[in-house]
């Protein structure tokens, strides 16, 4: 099982309220990823586009 840092996990509500902040953190590499939780369940990961492209190679 993968371990996630507490500051990487963000709820859907927090994401919708502060999407531009989250996006800027990813663009500026302040954060490497965000793990999205819904109803206290981890559901998705948001990563920078460059990381996604690197993973596909």
C-alpha positions as CSV (number, residue, x, y, z in Angstrom):
1,X,0.0,0.0,0.0
2,X,1.3,3.4,-0.9
3,X,1.6,6.0,1.9
4,X,0.5,9.6,1.3
5,X,1.5,12.6,3.2
6,X,-1.3,14.4,5.0
7,X,-0.5,17.7,3.1
8,X,-1.0,15.8,-0.2
9,X,-4.6,14.8,0.6
10,X,-7.4,17.3,-0.2
11,X,-11.1,16.8,-0.1
12,X,-13.4,17.4,-3.1
13,X,-14.8,20.5,-1.3
14,X,-11.4,22.0,-0.6
15,X,-10.4,21.3,-4.2
16,X,-13.4,23.1,-5.7
17,X,-13.0,26.1,-3.4
18,X,-9.3,26.5,-4.0
19,X,-8.7,24.9,-7.4
20,X,-6.5,27.7,-8.7
21,X,-4.2,27.4,-5.7
22,X,-3.9,23.6,-6.2
23,X,-3.2,24.1,-9.9
24,X,-0.5,26.7,-9.1
25,X,1.1,24.4,-6.6
26,X,1.4,21.7,-9.3
27,X,2.6,24.1,-12.0
28,X,5.2,25.6,-9.7
29,X,6.2,22.2,-8.3
30,X,5.4,23.4,-4.8
31,X,3.6,20.0,-4.6
32,X,4.3,16.9,-6.7
33,X,0.7,15.6,-6.5
34,X,-2.6,15.9,-4.8
35,X,-4.7,13.0,-3.6
36,X,-8.4,13.7,-3.8
37,X,-10.7,12.3,-1.1
38,X,-14.4,12.0,-1.2
39,X,-16.4,10.9,1.8
40,X,-13.1,10.1,3.6
41,X,-12.1,7.7,0.8
42,X,-9.1,8.3,-1.5
43,X,-10.4,8.5,-5.0
44,X,-7.9,10.1,-7.4
45,X,-4.5,11.6,-7.9
46,X,-3.8,14.9,-9.7
47,X,-0.3,15.3,-11.0
48,X,1.5,17.8,-13.3
49,X,1.2,17.2,-17.0
50,X,4.9,16.6,-17.3
51,X,4.8,13.8,-14.8
52,X,1.9,12.2,-16.6
53,X,3.8,12.3,-19.9
54,X,6.9,10.9,-18.3
55,X,4.9,8.0,-16.9
56,X,3.5,7.2,-20.3
57,X,7.0,6.9,-21.9
